[in-house]
């Protein structure tokens, strides 16, 4: 695909990096000269300095040949205008980052079609949804649902006391209906394991399986199930507000406090929220924790928008004995610091947004795509086409490369954990784990025959 990205901030950079690594044709438009230099130094993509809401600049970027335009600047209006112009040039797919509810609520005057937007993304809102899912299942550091909730993926840290350490996976007493699909040491090592691989204390495992089975998996980690009722949100920006709203709407009986250092913003939050206690204070100051007795909280969520403030807040929350701490992380280089502090849940809004958009660059049979927070694997939900190479074959005879694993199959509403003798059938809904170096090969196995033979437009070129 030929893709134009308008905006070279955090989301734009993540998208350009992911797409360029998969040999997509990418052009980035960015008006800030410093960011343009960063792209030139770090990525092998074409960068044009200019305003993406300008038709002349869009033509320089090749808008007439573009298959997709993705507008992810910090300004909603620029993103909308860029999409409107793209539609005038007959661009098939337009994606816009839109934060303001003025453009997304049902009561808006203009529709998406009139705005020229096919897909609206809001990284902060999607990240808030992810945090909400974790709070409903606090033993997990990451959680994803597939096939309308039938299949669940959990990221879990393994303690020294866990019974699953030190023995090959094929000997583990896992309950029927789940499988370990990934192991990470939190640093450089990430593997999609085989039966002979061993889990070590302190590593993070990824479990995939029937949602009913995984909802009662705490025994696997050798500790009591964590329960969250009282939640403190540090940071009243877009993500903090969205999260507070989600928790207010939840059937779970959450008691929520939100801490924001801007007094003016506190007044706005108090008007917007009905059951959340809004407090004025600085999330990185020790005095706040003592005054508000935050050690009583079951969970503390640090979403201040600043990595350093979130690190300090997370460290203080851990010091006061908070069992579940979740932190927003904007710069990937800070992730090892969180691991050192024992903060097992980090949320990167940029990766959340990238996952949403990257699915659009795949084939139509790819239902969803997630990028793990450590960026070392992708998880795809896809449907087996009738004419795919794998249709009708047993998994053992397909010769998938190491680094690619089918974790689950949903067939006629039933969740199946496959093995070598399992036969893949047309219409099967699969969840596939793949490392970056082999994810480009997915098209060889799962593309419809006419695409596999003809280098279909939506496949990764090097995978054909």
N, C-alpha and C positions, 0 to 999 in steps of 0.2 A: 504494500500500500504506500501511497504517497501522502504523507501526513504533515500538516502545518500546525505548529504549536505557537500560540500567541501568549507570551509571558514566560520569562526565564527565571521566575522565583523558585521556591522549593518544589512545588508540585510539577512545574514545567521541567525542572532539571531531572527529577525522578523519572518522568515520562520519557524524556529524550534519552536518558541513559538506558532504560529498559528497552525501548524500541530500537535504538541503534545497536544494542547488543544482539538483537534478533534480526539484524540486517534489514529493518524497514527503512524506507527512504524518508528522512526527517529533516524539516527546515524549522528553525526557531526564529521568531520575531521578538526582539527585546529592545526597548529604547534606552535602557541604562547601560552606558559604555563599560562600566566595571563588570556587570553581569555578562556582557558580550565577551569580554576577555576571559572570564571564568569558563564559559562554554568552549571557547577556542582552545584553551589550555587543557581542559579535562575530558572533552568528548569529541568524537569524530562525527560531528554533524555540522551542517551548514547553518550559520547564524547571520541574520540580517538585522542591522541596527535601525530601529524605526518604530512607528506607532502601528500596532496591529489593527487599529480601527480606521486605517487610512487605505483607500482603494489602491492608490499608487504603490504603497508598500506591499500590499497583498499580491499585486501583480508581479512585483519583483520576486516574491517568494514562490511564484508559480501557481497561483490560486486556480487558474483555469484547468490545470491538470490534477488538482488535489482530489484524493478520495475522501479525506476527512480533515476538518479543521477543529482544533481543540483550543479554546480560549480560557486561560487560567491565570489571568492577571489578578491583582488585588482589587481591581475596580470593576464592579458588576456591569456598569454601563459600557465600559470598553469591551468587555467580553460579549455583551449582547449585540453591540454594533458590529463587532467582527463577525459574529454569526449571521447577522442580517445581510451583511455584504457578501459573505460566503454563499448564502443561498441565491443571491442575485447572479453569482457565477456558477450556479448549478452544482455546488459541492454536495455529494450525496449524504454525508453524515456530518453534523455539527454538534459540538459538545461545549457547554459553557459552565464555568464555575460561577455560581450565583449564591451569595450569602443572604441578601436581603429578602425578607418575607414579602416585601412589596411586589416582587416579581414572581413569587412562587406560590402564594396563597390562592385559594379557590376564588377569592373575591377580586382578584386582579382584573384590570380592564383588558389587557392584551393577553392572548393565548400564546403558548409556546410556538405554535405555527406562525403566528403573526410576528413573533420575536425572532423567528428563524432558527430556533433551537430544537434539535431532536432529543438531546439528552442533557438534563440539568444535574450537576454534581455539587455537593456541598461537603467538603472534607470534614469540617468541624462537626456537622450534624451526623455524618456517618461514623466518625470516631466516637461521638457520644453514644450512638447506638451500640457500638462494640463494647464500650465501657459498661453500659447497662447490662449487656449479656453476661459479662464477667461477674458483675455484682450479683446477678441471679444464680451464678455458678462459681462462687469465689475460690474454690480449690484450683481452678484453672487460671493460667496466665494468658492463654489465648483460647478463643472458642469460635467456631464457625459451624453453621448449619448448612446442609445440602438436601436436595430433593424435598423441599417444603418441610424441613424439620425432621424427616425420617432418619437422616444420617447426621451424626455430630462428629466434629473433630475437636479434640482438647489438647492443649499444650500444658504439660504438668512437670514440675520440678520434683526430682526424686531425692528423698532424704536418706541419711545413713541407715536409718532403721527399716527402710522399705525392704520387703522380702524379695523384690524382683531384681536386686542387684547381684552381680557376680556369677550369673548362670546364663547359658545360651537361651536365646529367645524361644527356641522350639520346646524348651522344657518348662517355660513359665506357665503357671496355672491361670491363664487369662480366661475369663468367662466366655462362653460361646457368644458370638455376635460382635467381637471387636478384635482389632489388630494394631500392633505398634508399627507405624509407618515412617517414623523419623526419630533420630537421636541427635542431640546437639550438646556440645560441651560449653556453649555460651561464648566461645571464642572463635576459633577458625574451623573447627571440625563440625561437619554436619553430614550425616549419612542416611540413606534410605536402606534400612538394615535387611539382612538375610537371617535365616534361622540360627546361624552360628555366632552372630554378633551378641555382645554382652553389654548390659547397662551398668554404668558406674555411679556411685553416690554423687550427687550434685549435678548430674546431667539432666537435661530436659528431654522428655519424650513426647511424641505426638501420637495420640491414640485416635483411631477412627473406627466408627461402628454404629450399631443401632443406638439411637438416642435413649431408648428406655434402659438399655444396659449401662451406658456410660453415665447416666445420672446418679448411679449409686456405686461409683468407682473409688470412693475415698479409702476403702480398706486396702486398695492396692498400694497406697502411699504410706500406710501404717500410721494414720492419725485420724482423729475424729473429724467429722465433716464441719467445715467452717460455715457459720451462719452470719449473715450481714443484715442488720436492721438500721443501726445508726450510721449515717454517712456524712462525712464532711468534705465539701468540695472547696478546694483552694483555687481561686481564680474565677472571676465573674464575667469573662469574655464570652464569645459566641459559644464555645464548646461547653463552658460551665453552665451557661443558661440553658442550652439544649439538654444537657444531662439532667439538670434539676427538673425541667419540665417532664422528661421521660420518667423520672422516679416518682414525681407527683401523680402521673397517670398510671403507674404500675399497680397491679393488683396486690403486689407484695407491700406490706406495711412498712415502708421506709420512713425514718425520721431524718430529715435533711437540714444541715446547716451549710450556708455558702459564705465564704470569706472573700472579700474584695477590698483592695486598698484605695480605690478611687471612691470618694464620698458621693460624687455625682452619679457614678455608675451604680452605687448601692441603692440610691433613690430610685433609679430606673428599674433595677432588679426587683425591688420591693413591690413596685407596681405590676410587674409582669408575672410574678410568682405568687401563688395563693397559700401554699402550705410549707414553704421553705423559709427558715429563719435566716435572714441576710445580716451579716456582721461586717463591720468596717474594721479592717486590719491588714497587716502585711504578713503574708503566708510564710516568709522566711525568718521571722523574728521569734525567738524562743519565748518571749513574754506572752505572746498570743496563745501558745500551747498551754502554758500554765494557767492563764486566766480562763480559757474556755474548756479546760480539762479534756483535751483532745485524746488523752489516753483512754477515755471511755468509748471512743468511737470504734466501731467494728471495721470501718474502712475509711481511708483518706485518699482522695483523688486530687492530684496536683496537676492543674491544667492552666497555669498562669500565662502560658505563651512564651516563657523564657526557660531554657533548659537549666541554667544554673540555679534559678529560683526553685524549679521543680526538684532538682537534686537535693538542695538544702531542706526543702519541705519534706521530701520523702525520707531523708536521713533523720530528721527530728521526729517524724511520725513513728519511724521504727524504734527510735530511742525511747519513746513513750509507750511502746508496747502494742501499737496498732497492728493487728494480725494481717490485714489486707491493705496494701499500698499500691496504687496505680498511678503512674506518671506519664504525662505527655512528653514525648521526645521529638525534637525537630531535627537535630543533627545526629546522624547515625554513629559518629565517633564517641558519643556520650553513653551508648548502650553498655559497654563494658563496665562503666562506673556504676550504673544501676545494678548490674550483676554482682559486683563486689560488695555493694551495700545490702545485698539480699532482697532487693526490690525486683520481684519476679514478673511483674506486669508492666509493660511499657506500650504506649499507643503512639504510632506515628501517623498523623493525619495524611501525610503525603503518600505513604504506602497504601493507605485505605483508598485514597482517590485514584492512585495509579492502578490498583486492582480493578476498580470499576471501569476505567477507561480502556485498559489493556484487553479486556474481554471483547470489546468492540472490534479489535484488530484481528481477532481469531475468526474461525469459521462459524457459520450460523448454528452448528450443532453444539457449540460450546455454550453451556448454560450459565456458568459462573466461573470466576477465576479469583483466587486469593494469593497474595504474596505474603509469606511468613514474615514476622517482624524482624527476624535476623537476615532476611533477604537472600537466604541460601536455597530456597525451594519455592516452587509454585504448586498450588493445588487447584485442579480443574475439575469441574463437573461437566460431563459431556454425554451426548446420546450417540450410540453406535449406529451409523447409517447402514442401510440395507446392503449397499455395495462396497462397504469398507473392507479393507484387506483382512481385518481381524474377524469379520462377521462369520459365525459358524465354526470358528476354530477354538481348540483348547488352548488355554493360556500357556501351558508348557511348550507348545509347538510354535508359538508366535515369535520367540526369540527377542523379547524386549531387551533393550540395553540396560546394563546396571545403572541405577540412578533413576529408573522409571518403575513405578509400582501401581497396580490397580488395587486400591484399598477396599472398595466396596462396590457392589452391584445392587441396584434396586430393580426388581423384575416383578411385574404384576403386584406392586405394592409391598413386596417382601424384600427385606434387607438381607443380602447374601455376602458373607466374607469369603472371597474366592480362594481357590488353591490351583495347583497346576493342572488338574483335570477338569476344572470348570470351563465350560464352553461359553464364549461370548455370543450373544444373539442380537440380531437387529432390534433396535428399540430399547436395549438395555441402557439404564442410566448409570454411568460410572463416575466414581471419584478417583482421580489419578494424581499421584504425587510424582513430581519430576524435578530433578536438579537442573540448573540453568544450562549446563553443557549438553543436556539431552532433550530439553523441552522443545527445541526446534524440530526434533524428529517425530513429534506426535502426528504430524500430517501424513507421514509414511504409513502409519498404522490405522488411523481413524478417519482419514478423509474419504468422502465418496469417490468411487473409482474415477469418474470423469475429472475430478479435481486433482486426484493423485497423479493421473497421467498427464494432465494438462497444466500443471503448475498453477492451480487456482489462485485467484487474486488474494484471497484472504489467508493463505498459508504462509508459513515462514519459508522464504526462498531456500535457505540452506538445508531445510528439512526435507526437500523433495528429491 
